[in-house]
Amino acid sequence: MSVPTSQKQWLVKGKENDFDGLVYQDGPIPKVGENEVLVKLNGASLNYRDLIIPKGMYPFPLDLPVVACSDGAGVVLEVGSKVTKWKKGDRVTTLFNQGHQYGPIDIAASKTGLGGVLDGTLRQYGVFSETGLVSSPKNLSDIEAATLTCAGLTSWNALYGLKALRPGETVLVQGTGGVSLFALQFAKAAGARVIATTSSAAKAAKLKELGADHIINYVEDKNWGETARGLTNGAGVDHIIEVGGEGTLTQSLKAIKFEGIISIIGFLGGAKPKDNILEVLSGVCTIRGVYVGPRSLMEEMCAAVEVNDIHPVVDETVFSLANARDAYEYMWAKKHFGKVGIKIE
C-alpha cells in the first residue's frame, strides 16, 4: 500500500466549546523516525475520557490541540531503520500511555497519553514509538482489538496489577460500561465468580449471557453492598471494579472482604466521597486508583484474550471516521452497550 501525503483526522482544538471543540480536517502524515513505526489505523473505540476532554472535565495532563482518542488498531506499513520489534504487515494495537512500559506508573509516563498529550488514533495513519504498540490478538478484528487499549488494560490492571485474581474468588462489577464488561469476561476466564450490578432487566439479561453468576438491580436494592456480601456467605468480595465514585463507594465498602481490593476506575456518580477514608482500616481493605497500565501487563492481557478466545463487547452501532462526532453524542447519551467502535477506512 502506498502512503498518501495527507489524511483525515479529528482534532480536539480546545476544552471550552464541548463537542464543538472537535474538528474534522486534513492533516499531515508524520514521517517515521529511526525508532518509530507507521501504522494504517483501521479501528478505534471511544472511552468516557474522550468525551470529557473537550468538555473540560479531564483531570490529567493535556496538550491541545491534539488528535483525539487513545484506542487504535491496524497494520504496520513502515518501520524505522532501528526498529527490531515490528515488520511491515504486523497487526498492532496502541498502548495508552506510550511511556509506561512496566512497573508502577510515574509522573513522566502519565504525561504520554495518546489523545491527551500525544496525537491519538482518530485518523487514518499514525506514527508511534516501536515500544508504544503491542501485537493484536489473532482472534480479534481491528475494532475489537482497539477496545483493549484503555478499558481492557484498565480492567486487567485492576484484577492483576496489584494482587492477582485467583480461581474461586469473587469479583463485583458495576454497570455495563467497557471496563466492567471486560472485568466480567476476564474474571470468568480465570475461574472466578462474578456479581454484577445494573439498573435494568434488559441489561441484566445481557450480563447473564456474558456469564455473570449473580445480578443485583441497584435501583431496586439500595443496600446492594450488603446483598453482595450475603452472596459470599458473609465473607465479602475479593475485587470490586468501582466506577461510580460518590454514588457507589459506600456500598462497595460494605461488600468488600478483609484484604480485598476496591479499584477506583471512574466517578460517574460524582467525585465527592461521603465516606471517611479511615473506613479502609475498619474494613481492612485496599482502595486503589488505576490509571490504565504498562505495556508488560497489556501483553499478558492480549495473550489471555487470544488463548481464551475472549471477544470484547462492542455496541452494534459502529461509526465511520467521518461520523465520529456522532459516536461521541451517542455515547454521551448512554445509548451504547459495551464499547463504541469506529471503523477507519
C-alpha positions as CSV (number, residue, x, y, z in Angstrom):
1,M,0.0,0.0,0.0
2,S,1.4,3.4,-1.0
3,V,1.2,6.1,1.7
4,P,-0.5,9.3,0.7
5,T,0.8,12.7,1.9
6,S,-2.2,13.8,3.8
7,Q,-5.0,12.2,5.8
8,K,-8.4,12.8,7.5
9,Q,-8.3,13.3,11.3
10,W,-10.3,14.6,14.3
11,L,-8.5,17.3,16.3
12,V,-9.5,18.4,19.8
13,K,-9.0,22.1,19.4
14,G,-10.0,23.2,22.9
15,K,-12.0,22.4,26.0
16,E,-14.3,25.4,26.2
17,N,-16.8,24.5,23.4
18,D,-17.9,21.0,24.3
19,F,-18.1,18.7,21.3
20,D,-17.8,21.7,19.0
21,G,-14.2,21.7,20.0
22,L,-13.8,18.5,17.8
23,V,-12.7,19.5,14.3
24,Y,-12.6,17.1,11.3
25,Q,-9.8,18.2,8.9
26,D,-7.0,17.2,6.7
27,G,-3.7,16.7,8.4
28,P,-0.2,15.6,7.5
29,I,1.1,12.0,7.8
30,P,4.1,12.1,10.1
31,K,7.5,11.0,9.0
32,V,8.9,7.8,10.6
33,G,11.9,8.3,12.9
34,E,14.5,5.6,13.3
35,N,12.8,4.0,16.3
36,E,9.2,4.6,15.1
37,V,6.5,2.7,13.2
38,L,3.9,3.9,10.7
39,V,0.5,2.3,11.2
40,K,-2.5,2.3,8.9
41,L,-5.2,2.6,11.6
42,N,-8.3,0.5,10.8
43,G,-10.3,0.7,14.0
44,A,-10.7,2.9,17.0
45,S,-13.0,3.0,20.1
46,L,-14.2,5.7,22.5
47,N,-13.8,6.0,26.2
48,Y,-15.5,8.2,28.7
49,R,-12.2,10.0,28.9
50,D,-12.5,11.0,25.2
51,L,-15.9,12.6,25.9
52,I,-14.8,14.7,28.9
53,I,-11.6,16.1,27.3
54,P,-13.5,18.5,25.0
55,K,-15.9,19.2,27.9
56,G,-13.1,20.4,30.1
57,M,-13.6,17.8,32.8
58,Y,-10.5,15.7,32.4
59,P,-8.1,15.8,35.4
60,F,-4.9,14.5,33.8
61,P,-2.3,16.3,31.6
62,L,-3.4,17.6,28.2
63,D,-1.5,19.3,25.3
64,L,-4.1,20.8,23.0
65,P,-4.7,20.8,20.1
66,V,-4.3,17.0,19.8
67,V,-5.6,14.3,17.5
68,A,-8.4,12.6,19.5
69,C,-8.6,9.2,21.1
70,S,-6.2,6.6,22.6
71,D,-7.7,3.4,21.3
72,G,-6.5,2.2,17.9
73,A,-5.5,-0.9,16.0
74,G,-4.3,-1.5,12.5
75,V,-1.4,-2.7,10.3
76,V,2.3,-1.7,10.2
77,L,3.2,0.0,6.9
78,E,6.7,1.2,7.5
79,V,9.4,0.7,10.2
80,G,12.3,3.0,11.1
81,S,15.9,1.9,10.5
82,K,16.5,0.9,14.1
83,V,13.2,-0.9,14.8
84,T,13.5,-4.5,15.8
85,K,10.1,-5.4,17.3
86,W,7.9,-5.0,14.1
87,K,7.9,-5.6,10.4
88,K,5.6,-4.5,7.6
89,G,2.3,-6.3,7.8
90,D,2.2,-6.9,11.5
91,R,-1.2,-6.2,13.2
92,V,-0.8,-3.9,16.2
93,T,-2.8,-2.2,18.9
94,T,-1.8,1.1,20.6
95,L,-0.6,1.4,24.2
96,F,-2.5,4.1,26.1
97,N,0.4,5.8,28.0
98,Q,3.3,5.4,25.5
99,G,5.9,5.8,28.1
100,H,4.5,3.3,30.6
101,Q,6.4,0.2,29.8
102,Y,6.5,-1.9,33.0
103,G,6.0,-1.5,36.8
104,P,4.2,1.3,38.6
105,I,3.3,4.5,36.6
106,D,5.4,7.6,37.3
107,I,4.8,11.2,36.6
108,A,6.8,11.2,33.4
109,A,4.8,8.2,32.0
110,S,1.5,9.9,33.0
111,K,2.3,12.7,30.5
112,T,2.5,10.3,27.5
113,G,-1.2,9.6,27.0
114,L,-2.5,9.2,23.4
115,G,-5.3,11.6,22.5
116,G,-4.4,13.8,25.5
117,V,-0.8,14.8,25.3
118,L,0.3,12.9,22.3
119,D,-1.6,12.7,19.0
120,G,-4.1,9.8,19.1
121,T,-6.0,7.4,16.9
122,L,-8.9,9.2,15.3
123,R,-7.0,9.5,12.0
124,Q,-6.1,7.2,9.1
125,Y,-2.4,6.9,9.8
126,G,-0.3,7.2,13.0
127,V,3.4,7.1,13.8
128,F,4.2,5.5,17.2
129,S,7.4,4.5,19.0
130,E,8.1,0.8,18.5
131,T,7.5,0.4,22.3
132,G,4.1,2.1,22.1
133,L,2.4,-0.8,20.4
134,V,1.6,-4.4,21.2
135,S,0.6,-7.3,18.9
136,S,-3.1,-7.5,18.3
137,P,-4.7,-10.8,19.4
138,K,-5.2,-13.0,16.4
139,N,-8.8,-13.8,17.2
140,L,-9.9,-10.1,17.1
141,S,-10.9,-7.7,14.4
142,D,-9.1,-4.3,14.5
143,I,-12.2,-2.6,16.0
144,E,-12.3,-5.3,18.7
145,A,-8.5,-5.0,19.3
146,A,-8.7,-1.3,19.7
147,T,-11.0,-1.6,22.7
148,L,-8.1,-3.2,24.7
149,T,-6.0,0.0,24.8
150,C,-7.8,1.7,27.6
151,A,-10.8,-0.1,29.0
152,G,-9.3,-3.6,28.5
153,L,-6.0,-2.8,30.1
154,T,-7.6,-0.8,33.0
155,S,-9.7,-3.8,33.8
156,W,-6.8,-6.2,33.6
157,N,-4.7,-4.0,35.8
158,A,-7.5,-3.8,38.4
159,L,-7.6,-7.6,38.5
160,Y,-3.9,-8.4,38.1
161,G,-1.8,-5.3,38.7
162,L,-1.5,-5.3,42.5
163,K,-2.8,-8.6,43.8
164,A,-3.7,-11.2,41.1
165,L,-7.2,-12.6,40.9
166,R,-7.3,-16.3,41.8
167,P,-9.7,-19.0,40.7
168,G,-12.7,-19.3,43.1
169,E,-12.5,-15.7,44.2
170,T,-15.4,-13.2,43.7
171,V,-15.4,-10.1,41.6
172,L,-18.1,-7.4,41.7
173,V,-18.6,-5.3,38.6
174,Q,-20.7,-2.1,38.5
175,G,-22.9,-1.5,35.4
176,T,-22.3,-2.3,31.8
177,G,-19.5,0.1,30.7
178,G,-16.4,-1.1,28.9
179,V,-14.2,-1.7,32.0
180,S,-16.9,-3.5,33.9
181,L,-17.7,-5.8,31.0
182,F,-14.1,-6.6,30.4
183,A,-13.7,-7.4,34.1
184,L,-16.6,-9.8,33.9
185,Q,-15.1,-11.6,30.9
186,F,-11.6,-11.7,32.4
187,A,-12.9,-12.9,35.8
188,K,-14.9,-15.7,34.3
189,A,-12.0,-16.8,32.1
190,A,-9.9,-17.0,35.4
191,G,-12.4,-19.2,37.1
192,A,-13.8,-16.5,39.4
193,R,-17.4,-15.8,40.4
194,V,-18.9,-12.5,39.3
195,I,-21.6,-10.4,40.9
196,A,-22.8,-7.6,38.6
197,T,-25.0,-4.6,39.4
198,T,-27.2,-2.9,36.8
199,S,-30.4,-0.8,36.6
200,S,-32.5,-2.6,34.0
201,A,-33.8,-6.1,33.2
202,A,-32.6,-5.8,29.6
203,K,-29.0,-5.2,30.7
204,A,-29.3,-7.9,33.4
205,A,-30.2,-10.4,30.6
206,K,-27.0,-9.4,28.7
207,L,-24.9,-9.7,31.8
208,K,-26.3,-13.2,32.3
209,E,-25.3,-14.1,28.7
210,L,-21.8,-12.9,29.4
211,G,-21.6,-15.3,32.4
212,A,-22.4,-13.2,35.5
213,D,-23.3,-15.5,38.4
214,H,-25.4,-13.1,40.3
215,I,-27.1,-9.8,39.2
216,I,-28.3,-7.1,41.6
217,N,-30.6,-4.3,40.4
218,Y,-29.1,-1.3,42.3
219,V,-32.3,0.8,41.7
220,E,-34.5,-1.7,43.4
221,D,-31.9,-2.7,46.0
222,K,-30.3,0.4,47.5
223,N,-28.3,-1.7,50.0
224,W,-26.7,-3.8,47.3
225,G,-23.4,-3.9,49.1
226,E,-24.8,-6.0,51.9
227,T,-26.7,-8.1,49.4
228,A,-23.4,-8.8,47.6
229,R,-21.7,-9.7,50.8
230,G,-24.5,-12.1,51.6
231,L,-23.8,-13.9,48.3
232,T,-20.4,-14.7,49.6
233,N,-21.6,-16.4,52.9
234,G,-20.7,-13.1,54.6
235,A,-17.0,-13.2,53.8
236,G,-17.1,-10.3,51.3
237,V,-16.0,-9.7,47.7
238,D,-12.3,-10.1,46.7
239,H,-12.2,-7.5,44.0
240,I,-14.5,-4.6,43.2
241,I,-14.4,-2.6,40.0
242,E,-15.6,0.8,41.3
243,V,-16.8,3.1,38.6
244,G,-19.5,5.1,40.4
245,G,-17.4,7.0,42.9
246,E,-19.5,9.2,45.2
247,G,-22.6,7.3,44.2
248,T,-21.4,3.7,45.0
249,L,-18.4,3.7,47.2
250,T,-20.4,3.4,50.4
251,Q,-21.9,0.1,49.2
252,S,-18.6,-1.1,47.9
253,L,-17.1,-0.7,51.4
254,K,-20.0,-2.8,52.7
255,A,-19.3,-5.5,50.2
256,I,-15.5,-5.8,50.3
257,K,-13.7,-8.7,52.0
258,F,-10.9,-8.3,54.5
259,E,-7.7,-7.7,52.5
260,G,-9.9,-7.2,49.4
261,I,-9.2,-4.5,46.7
262,I,-11.5,-1.8,45.6
263,S,-10.1,-0.5,42.2
264,I,-11.4,3.0,41.5
265,I,-11.8,3.4,37.8
266,G,-14.2,6.3,37.5
267,F,-16.5,8.8,39.2
268,L,-19.7,8.6,37.1
269,G,-21.8,9.2,40.3
270,G,-19.7,12.2,41.4
271,A,-16.3,12.7,42.9
272,K,-17.1,13.9,46.5
273,P,-17.0,10.7,48.6
274,K,-19.4,10.5,51.5
275,D,-17.1,8.1,53.3
276,N,-14.3,8.6,55.8
277,I,-11.1,7.3,54.3
278,L,-10.4,5.7,57.7
279,E,-13.0,3.1,56.8
280,V,-10.3,1.2,54.9
281,L,-8.9,0.5,58.3
282,S,-12.1,-0.9,59.8
283,G,-12.7,-2.8,56.5
284,V,-9.1,-3.9,56.3
285,C,-9.1,-3.3,52.6
286,T,-7.2,-1.5,49.9
287,I,-8.7,1.3,47.8
288,R,-6.6,1.8,44.7
289,G,-6.8,4.3,41.8
290,V,-6.0,2.7,38.5
291,Y,-4.6,4.7,35.6
292,V,-4.7,2.2,32.7
293,G,-1.4,0.1,32.8
294,P,2.0,-0.7,31.4
295,R,2.9,-2.5,28.2
296,S,4.1,-5.6,30.1
297,L,0.5,-6.1,31.5
298,M,-1.1,-5.3,28.1
299,E,1.0,-8.1,26.5
300,E,-0.2,-10.5,29.2
301,M,-3.8,-9.4,28.7
302,C,-3.6,-9.8,24.9
303,A,-2.2,-13.4,25.4
304,A,-5.1,-14.2,27.7
305,V,-7.6,-12.7,25.2
306,E,-6.2,-14.9,22.4
307,V,-5.9,-18.2,24.3
308,N,-9.4,-17.9,25.8
309,D,-10.9,-16.5,22.6
310,I,-12.4,-13.6,24.5
311,H,-14.2,-11.1,22.3
312,P,-14.8,-7.6,23.6
313,V,-18.4,-6.4,23.8
314,V,-18.8,-3.8,21.1
315,D,-22.0,-1.9,20.5
316,E,-23.9,-3.0,17.4
317,T,-23.8,0.6,16.1
318,V,-20.3,1.1,14.6
319,F,-19.5,4.6,13.3
320,S,-17.3,5.7,10.4
321,L,-14.3,8.1,10.9
322,A,-16.3,10.9,9.2
323,N,-19.2,10.4,11.6
324,A,-17.0,10.1,14.8
325,R,-18.7,13.2,16.3
326,D,-22.0,11.3,16.2
327,A,-20.3,8.5,18.1
328,Y,-19.4,11.0,20.9
329,E,-23.0,12.1,21.0
330,Y,-24.3,8.5,21.0
331,M,-22.1,7.5,23.9
332,W,-22.7,10.7,25.9
333,A,-26.5,10.0,25.6
334,K,-25.8,6.5,27.1
335,K,-27.3,4.7,24.1
336,H,-24.5,2.2,23.9
337,F,-23.9,-1.3,25.4
338,G,-20.2,-2.1,25.7
339,K,-17.6,-0.3,23.7
340,V,-18.4,2.2,20.9
341,G,-16.4,1.3,17.8
342,I,-15.2,3.4,14.9
343,K,-14.3,1.9,11.5
344,I,-11.4,3.8,9.8
345,E,-11.3,3.3,6.0
